[in-house]
């Protein structure tokens, strides 16, 4: 099914907005995680971990789901197709993996936030948190999203077997 030009533009705009939102949110999360890692101020560290937990569930996860859903709509409603081009398949796999890792990692963020929110706990409880983990996860997510963006812009050539078969079928129909 191919979308009308107006619907296609709306779907593309929604996909770009949700993907850019996800990219920007990951960048902000990375900044927060770096502050949490390097700060010596207990209140700052506690606030950062609570903020990361909230942003994980209420910003990052919704943007990742929106990006995945709108990307599926885009691929299924345009001539690019879901499984015709390698760059689309690679983006799909990367987005699914990133979204699953994000949802699983938010459980870790919940734990970090609970420890940080316990203001009666000693400073040592904060030292027990793996402060490098959010930095590593956010940096990896940022890299992955930049690769996905690059694939979207450059759209490297290369049809999958399914794509070659569809192309062959379309050529045969146009000759008839």
N, C-alpha and C positions, 0 to 999 in steps of 0.2 A: 504494500500500500504506500503510495507516494502522497505526501502532504501538499496542500495548496501552498503557493508562495507566501501568503500571509501567515498561515499556520506554521510553516517552516521557519520563517523569521522569528516568530514568537517563541517557538521551541528552541531555536538557536540562542536567542537572547536570554532565555531562562537558563539554558545550559551554561552559557558563558558566565552569567551572573553568579550562579551557584558555584561554579568551578573557581572563579576569581575570589569569591567569598571564602571558599575552603582554603585556597592558597594564602590569602591574607590572614585568615584565622590561625593557620599553622605558623605563619611568620610571627604573629603576636604571641602565640603560645611559646615559640622558641625563645623570644625575648624574655618572657616571664620565667621560663625554666632556667635561663642563664642567670637571671637575677637571683632566683632561688638557690642556685648552685654556688654563687660567689659571695652572696651577702653574709655578713657577720651579725646582722641585726635579727634577733629572734622574731620580732613582730613582722618584719618584712618577709622572712622565710615562711612563717605561718600563713600570712595573707596570700603569698604567691601560690602555695599548694592548694589552698581553698579556691582561689581564683582559677587555677588550672583545672580543678575538678569541675567547677561550674561551667567553664568554657568548653571542656571536653564534652559534657553531656548536652549542653544547650546551644552550642555553636558548631563545634567541629563535627559531631555525629550528624546533626541535621544537614549541614552543608555536604558532607560526604554522601549521604543517602540521596539528597537532591541532585548532586552531580551525577551519581550513578543512574538514577531514574531518568533524568533528562537526557543523559547520554544514550541510554537505551532507546528512548523515544526518537532521538535524532537519527540514530543508526537504522532503526526499523522503518522510519518514515521518510527516508531519503534514499537516493541511489547508492549511497555508500554501503548500505547494508551492514548487518551485524557481523557476519562471518566472511565477507568478500575480500577485505583488505587486511593484510597483516598488521598495519598500524592501528586499525580499529580493534582488532582482537587483542593486541598487546595492551592498548589503553584499557580495554574492558578487564583484562586479567589484573592489571596493575590497580585499577580502581576497586575491584572486588577485594583483592588482597589487602589493600590499604584500609578499606572500610572495615573488614573483619578484624584486622590487627588493632585498629582504633577502638572498636567496640570492646574487644578483649582487654585492651590497655586501660580503658576507663575504669575497669575494676581495680587496677593498681592505683590509679589516681584517687579512687574512693578511699582506699587504705591510707594513702599519703595525706589526704585531706582530713581524715578522722584523727590521725596522729597529730597533725598540725593544729587542728581545732581544739585539742585538749590543752588549754592554756595553763592548766595546773601541772602538766607534765614537765619534767626537767628538760633543760637544753639537750641533754644526751639523747632524748627520744627523737629529736630532730636530726641529730647526727646519725641515727640509725637508718634514716631514709636514704635510698640510693639516689642522690641528687643528680648523678650523671644520666640516669635512665631517661628522664623526660627530655633532656637535651639531645640525647642520641636518637630517641624516637622522633622528636620534632625535626631534627636535622635530616633524618632519613626520609621522613614524610615530605619535607620541603623539596628534597632532591627528586623524589619520585614524582611529585606534582609538576616540577619544572620539566622533567622528561616527558610527561604526558602533554604538557603545554607545547613543547617543541614538536612532538609528533603531530599534534593538531595543526600547527602552523605549516610545517613542511610536508606533511602527508607523503612519506616516502612510498615509492612505487612498490608493487609486489602484491599479486593476487594470491589468495589461498586456493587450494584445489576446488573448493566450493565456488569461489569467485570466478575461476577460469571456466568452470562448468556453466555457470550462469551467463557469463559473457558469450560463450560458445552458443548457448541456447538462444540468446537475444540476437546474435548475428544470423543464426539459422532462420529465426522468425522474420527478420527484416528482409532476407533474401526471398522469402516465399511470396 
